[in-house]
Amino acid sequence: MRIHESVVINRPPDEVWAFLNDFFNSPRVRPGALALRQASLGPLGSGSVLQGRMTILGFETRFTMTVTEFDPPRSAVVTLAARPIRRAAIRTTLEPTPEGTRVDRTTDFELSPALRLMSPVFGFLLRRQDRAASRNWKRLIEATPPRASESS
């Protein structure tokens, strides 16, 4: 199943990128997110491993994300391992626009065989969470004062 969400944020790509890669923001933005941290050593980049906790259908679950592509401040791809998801890949791209930065996020996922009949419900819930996350990104990033270099 594929889910796509897009939002335009009135800030330059480097500011949006910095916000999206600050793990403190994950629970502030994403419904169901409880915590996210980098588990691997070194700077964030291709090969980095992230661990987190979230609620899915009311149950807390742990997940692991591995960064497979990392091209700041343009794009990143992570794979996700979490129950009840069999496999997932999340691609986030940032593109400058006259209005600021367009953020596109595409999630491809497959549920475990025992839960495939729940795909429509699970897809609905993930779409709703992605929509809420996009609105929260926009609200929180745009509420932050622009960097001094922009306001001059």
C-alpha positions in Angstrom: 0.0 0.0 0.0 1.2 3.5 -0.8 0.5 6.7 1.1 1.5 10.1 -0.1 1.3 13.5 1.6 2.5 16.9 0.5 2.7 20.3 2.2 4.2 23.7 1.4 6.0 25.3 4.4 6.9 29.0 4.3 10.6 28.5 5.1 13.7 27.7 3.1 14.7 24.0 2.7 17.6 24.1 5.1 15.3 25.2 8.0 12.7 22.6 7.1 15.4 19.9 6.9 16.8 20.9 10.3 13.4 20.6 11.9 12.5 17.3 10.3 15.9 15.8 11.4 15.6 16.9 15.0 14.3 13.8 16.7 12.9 15.8 19.6 10.2 17.0 17.2 8.9 13.5 16.3 6.4 13.2 19.2 5.4 16.8 18.8 4.5 16.3 15.2 3.4 12.7 14.6 0.2 11.3 16.3 1.1 8.1 18.0 4.9 8.8 18.2 6.3 8.4 21.7 10.1 8.7 21.2 12.8 8.6 18.5 16.6 8.4 18.9 19.6 7.6 16.9 21.0 4.3 17.9 24.1 4.3 15.7 27.3 6.2 16.3 28.4 9.2 14.2 26.5 11.9 12.4 23.1 11.1 10.8 23.5 9.8 7.3 23.2 6.8 5.1 23.5 3.7 7.2 22.3 5.4 10.4 20.0 3.4 12.6 17.1 5.0 14.6 15.0 3.4 17.3 11.7 4.5 18.6 8.4 3.8 20.2 4.9 4.5 18.9 1.3 3.4 19.3 -0.4 1.5 16.5 -4.1 0.6 16.9 -3.8 1.5 20.6 -0.8 -0.8 21.3 2.7 0.4 22.0 5.3 -1.0 19.7 9.0 -0.5 19.1 10.4 0.1 15.7 13.8 0.4 14.0 14.5 2.7 11.0 17.6 2.5 8.8 18.6 5.4 6.7 19.2 4.1 3.1 19.5 7.4 1.3 20.5 10.7 2.7 21.0 13.9 0.6 20.6 17.0 2.8 18.6 19.2 2.4 16.8 17.5 -0.5 15.8 13.9 0.4 16.1 10.9 2.7 14.8 7.4 2.5 14.4 5.1 5.5 13.3 1.5 5.9 11.1 0.7 8.8 10.8 -2.5 10.8 7.9 -2.7 13.3 5.0 -4.9 14.1 2.5 -5.3 12.5 4.3 -3.9 9.4 6.1 -6.6 7.4 8.2 -4.0 5.5 8.0 -0.3 4.8 10.0 2.4 3.1 9.5 6.1 3.7 10.8 8.7 1.2 10.9 12.4 2.1 11.8 15.0 -0.4 12.1 18.8 -0.1 11.8 21.1 -3.0 12.2 24.9 -3.0 9.1 26.8 -4.3 8.3 30.5 -4.5 6.2 30.0 -1.4 8.9 28.2 0.6 9.5 24.5 0.6 7.3 21.7 -0.6 7.7 18.5 1.5 6.6 15.3 -0.1 6.4 12.1 1.9 5.6 8.8 0.4 5.3 5.6 2.5 5.1 2.2 0.9 4.2 -0.6 3.4 3.0 -4.2 3.6 1.3 -5.6 6.6 2.2 -9.1 8.0 0.1 -11.8 6.4 -2.1 -12.3 9.4 -3.2 -8.7 9.2 -3.6 -8.1 5.5 -7.4 -8.0 5.7 -7.0 -4.9 7.9 -5.1 -3.0 5.2 -7.9 -0.6 4.5 -8.3 0.3 8.1 -4.5 0.5 8.7 -4.1 2.6 5.5 -6.9 5.0 6.7 -5.2 5.4 10.0 -1.8 6.0 8.5 -3.2 8.5 6.0 -4.8 10.4 8.8 -1.6 10.4 10.8 0.5 11.6 7.8 -2.0 14.4 7.2 -1.9 15.5 10.8 2.0 15.4 10.8 2.1 17.6 7.7 -0.2 20.1 9.3 1.9 20.0 12.5 5.2 20.5 10.5 3.7 23.5 8.8 2.3 25.0 12.0 5.4 24.5 14.1 8.0 25.5 11.6 6.2 28.6 10.4 5.6 29.6 14.1 9.4 29.7 14.6 10.9 33.1 13.8 12.9 33.1 10.5 16.6 33.1 10.9 18.3 36.5 11.1 19.8 36.1 7.7 16.3 36.0 6.1 14.7 38.9 8.0 17.4 41.4 6.9 
